[in-house]
Amino acid sequence: MSIHVTIIGAGLGGLTLARVLHVHGIRSTVYEAETSPTARAQGGLLDIRDYNGQPALRDAGLYDEFRALILEGRQAMRVLSREGEVLPDLPDDGTGTNPEVPRGELRQMLLDSLPAGTVRWGHKVTGVRGLGGGRHEVAFADGTTVETELLVGADGAWSRVRPLLSGATPEYTGVSFVETHLLDADTRHPESAKLVCDGSTMSLAPGKGVLVHRERGGTLHTWVMLVRPRDWVDGIDFSDATALDRIAHEFDDWSPRLTALIADGDTAPVPRQIHALPDEHRWDRTPGVTLLGDAAHLTAPNGEGANLALYDGAELGKAIAAHPDDVEAALTAYEREMFPRSATAARDGVDLREMLGEDTPYSLISMFTE
């Protein structure tokens, strides 16, 4: 097949697209701003859903490899009160359908499945312009350019491809996360290790919360959730040694066993201001270009983002394979299904502001027990 697909962004969605295209004998090149696969940490655990993420990996021919990455027992869920009292404690009984895998290992699995040279590292996009006839030129920070016949923006929240299609920009949701890790917790932080179940442990109160995942090698990955204005987060120097204590201070009325999950962090805190695109974000069909994943439908974390990116990549790859000589037919078919799918996921997913609202943690308990 003569078509060549240019993909911007080597995240889960872009790599899944490249892999599905490869399975169908279609060439692609993925351009990634990061300098190598290990240039930065790739986040924590992902629950891969049986209705979108897992089918995408089947389409990529990687389902068995995915199963080998699963961390057994990680579908357990525990909810704690702010006093550290165990509320619902739901073990992983082996019947769950959304197994947990480390994001970095899933990404590496996808990278390993591609022909050498498919991903071009160190290519930061500085601009994209239309050339007419569905072709585009992509400019990179190193001064090089590439012309495309089919351009896919898989470049995340702050996509440089999105402006070709839409004037929408992500807006701050009012919620910020701060993450840190407790390393070798069973040995170095035994009380914290006892507090956290085999999977996810969560404690919420109005306006704030703590979520902890148990990862490989005894690592506890702590996510602090705070409803705060943007300037509050911007006012903290996260490079300062006291930053974790500053964040833990927001939980002074909580059990010290819970605040230790923050203050005892062994890694520098990383702030993440949570942004989202409109739930119904869409665009008019524009020749030769489309988006997938967060570039197309960024939402606050709700368990669906990575799964939708995987699914988008697989569905777009299959659409191109079904219409190898008609790019517009492929993109039209893909977008026709993607727009309502992503809007539904945004509406039906967990609402962070609601989860941290006045009814928490009881609304959360009801959601899990029902």
N, C-alpha and C positions, 0 to 999 in steps of 0.2 A: 504494500500500500504506500502511496507516495506522500500522503499527508504527514506533516511533522508538527507536533504540538509543543508550544513553549509554555512552561509552567513556572510561575513566580512563587517561590516559597516551598521549602522542604520540610513542612510539617506533616502531620498524619494524613491530611486530605490530599495535598499535592503528591505525596509519595504513593498513596493508594491509587490515585489517578494514573501516575506513571507506571505502576505495576500492572494495573488492569489493561492499559494500552499495550504494554509489553507482552502480556499473555495473548493478546489478539494480534500481535505482530505489527503494532503501530509504533513508530519512533517518537520519542519525546526527549526534551532537555529540561531539567529543573535547575533554575538559578536561585541560589540561596545567599543571603547577606552574611550569615555566619561563616567563619573561616574554616570550620571543620565540624564533624558530628559531635565533638566533645567541647565545643567552644563555650557552652553554658549548660547548666543543669536543665533537665527536661521535665521537671515537675514530679508529682507523686504518683499515686495509684489511680487507675481508671477502671470503672466498672463497665465492661463491654456488653452492651445490651443484646439480647437474643433477637430483637426485631429490626435492628439497623446495623450496629457495629459488627456483629458476628456474620450476618449475611454478606456484608461488604468484604470481609476477610475470606469468606468462601469464594466469592467472585474473583478475588485476587489469587486464589489457589494457595492460600497460606493458613488455612484453618488448623491443620495439625501443628504447624509451627507456633501458632497463637496458643493452642492448648498447652504447649510445653512451657509457656511463660506464666501460666496461672499460679497465683499464690493461694494455696488451699487454706480454707478456714477464714478468708478475709471478707466473706459476706456477712460476718457477725456484726451486730449493731448494739451499742450500749448507749443509753441516755442517762446523764447524771444531773442532779439538781445542783444549784450553785454551792450547796453545802457539801457536795461530794457524795450524796446519797444515790444509790443505784435505783433508777426508775425502771423503764423497760430494759431488759437484758435479753436480746434475741440472738441465740447462738447460730452458727452456720451449721445447719443440719444436713447439708449436702443436696438440698432440693432447690436451692437458689438458681436463677437463670442468668445472672449478671456477674460473672466471675471478674475478679480484680487482677490486673496486670500492671507492672510498672511502665509508665509512659515511655521512659527512655529506652527500655528493652523492646517495646513494641515498635518504636521508631527505628531502632537499629535493625530489627527483623525486616522491616520494609526496605531499608537501605540495602541490606545484604541481598535482597531479592532482585535488585536491578542490575542491568549490565554495567560494567565499569565505565565511568565517564558520563553516566546519565546525569548525575548531580554536579553542578559547577559551583564550588564553594567560593566564598569571598566576592560574590557579585551582588553588591547592594544597588538596588534600583534608585536612580535619582529622577527619572522622568519617563513618561510614556506618551507617545503622540500617534494619532492616526495618520496613515499614509493614503487612505482611500482604498476602495475595493475590498474592505475587510482586513487589510494588512496594517500592522502597527510596527513602530520602532520603539525599542526599549533601550534606554541609556543607563549605564552603570557608573558608579563612582570612580572606577579606574580609567574612565574616558572611552571605554569601548561601547559599542552599540550592537544590537541584533535586530533583524527584521523578522516578523512573524506572519504566518498565515492563519494561525489559531492561537490566541493568547488566553491563558487562564490565570486569573488572580487567586492564588491560594496563600496570600501573604498576610493573613491575619487582620487584627482589629484596625490597624492603621495602614491598610492596603494602599499601595501606590497605583494599583490598577483600577480600583473602584471609581475614581473621578471620571474615568472614561464613560461610565455608565450611570452614575448617580451622584447627586450633590450631598447625600446624607453623610453625616459624620457621627461617630459614637459620642454619646453624652454620659456624663458621670451619673451613676445610679444613686449616689449618696452613701454607698457601702464601700468600705475599704478592707482589704485583707492584709495581714502581716504574717509571714511564715518564718519558721525556724525549725531546727531539728535537734532532738536529743539522741545522741549517738551511743551505740552499745548500751541501750537503756537497761537491760536486764542486770548488767553488772554495775554501770556507773550511776544509774537513776532507778534503783529497784522499786521505790515506792511509787514512782510514776508508772513504771512498767506494770505493776499490779493493778493500778487504777484503770489502765487502758485494756480493752478486750482484744481479741485476736484480729478484729477488723477495724471498724470505725467507732470511735467514742466521741460523743457530742454533749455539750452543756450549753444551754441558751438562756438568755434573759432578755427583756426588752432592750433593744438597741445594741446588744453585744452578744458574743458567743465564742466558744472554743471548739474546734473540730480537730481530732487527732487520728491519723492513720498509722497502723503498725505496718512497717515496710520490711524489706529484707534485712537480715543481719542485726536484728534488734533495734533498728532505727525507728523512732517515733517522730512523725512529721506533724508538726503543730500548725494549724491555721487559726489565727485570731480574726474574728469578724467584728467590725465596729461600724455603726451608723454614725458617721461624722462628716462635717463639711470638708471640702477639698483642702481648704487652707489649714485645717487642723493637721491633716496628714503632712502637708508640705512644710509645716513648721517644725517637724521632728527631724533631727539629724540622725539618720539611721546608720551612719558610720561610727557614731559615738558609742563607746563601750557601755553606756548606761541606757541605751535605747530600749533594750528589752525590759529593763526595770520600769522605764517610763510607760511602756505599753501595759505591763503587768499591773501598774498602779491604777489603771482603769477598772480593775477587778478587785479592788481592796476589800469589798464586802463579800468576796467569795472565799471558799475554803483554800487555805494555803496549799493543799494538795493539788488543787486545780491551777492556781497561779504559778506553781512550780513548773507546770508544763510550758509556761511562757518564759519565766525569769531564768530557768535553768538551761535554756537553749544553748547548744554548743556551736551553732552557726550564726553568722551575722543575720539580723532580721532583714527580710526583703518585703517592702511595701508593694501592694498591688491595688491601685484604685480601680474599682470595677466599673466598666463602661458598657453601654449597649446601644445597638441600632434600634430603630423602631421595629416593633413586632411584625408589621406588615411590609417591611422593606422589600421593594422590588424595583425593576427598571424596565424601560422599553427595550425590545430586542435591538441590539447594536451589532452590526456585522463583525464577525471574527473575534469576539471577545466575550468572556463570561467570568463568573466568580464562583468560589465554593468555600465552605467552612465559615470561619469568623469573618472573612472578607465580605461574605454575602449576607450573613445573618447573625452577627455578634449578639449574644445575650449574656446576662449575668449567669454565673455558674449554676447549673441546674441538673447536672448529670448527663445532659444531652450533647454538649458542644463537641467533644471529641468523637462521639458516635455519629453525629450528623456529618462531621467532616469526612470520616471514613466512608459513610454511605454516599455523600455527594461525590466523592472521588470515584467510587465504584460505578455509580449510576451514570456519571458523565463519561467515564471510559467506555461503558457499554453502549451509550448513545452514539459516541463517535465511531465505535466499531460497527454499529448497525447502519451508519450512514457515512462511510469512509470517503465518499465522493461528493458529499453535500453537507458542508460544515453548518450551514444555517439550519438545515433540518435537524441535525444532531443537537445544536444548542437550543433550538425551539423546544424539542422534545424534553430535554433535560430541565430547562427552566420552567416549563409547564407543570412538571411534577414537584420541582424543588420549592417553588414559592409557597404553595399551600402547606407542604410538609414542614418547612421551617417555621411558618407562622403558627401552625398548630403546636409544635414543640415549644415555642416561646410562650404561648398562652397556657399550656398544660403543665409546664415545668414548675419546679419549686420557685416561688417568688421570695427572694432574699429579704426584702423589706417586710413582707408578711411573716416570714419565718422568724424574724427578729422583732415582731410586733408585740402588742400588749398581751396577747393570749399565749405567748410562748412561756414555758416549754410545752404547755398542754396541747396546743394545736399540733406540735411536732409529734408528741406521743400518740395522738389520735391517728395521725397519718401513718405511722409505722405499725400500730397495732391493728388497724383496719386492713 
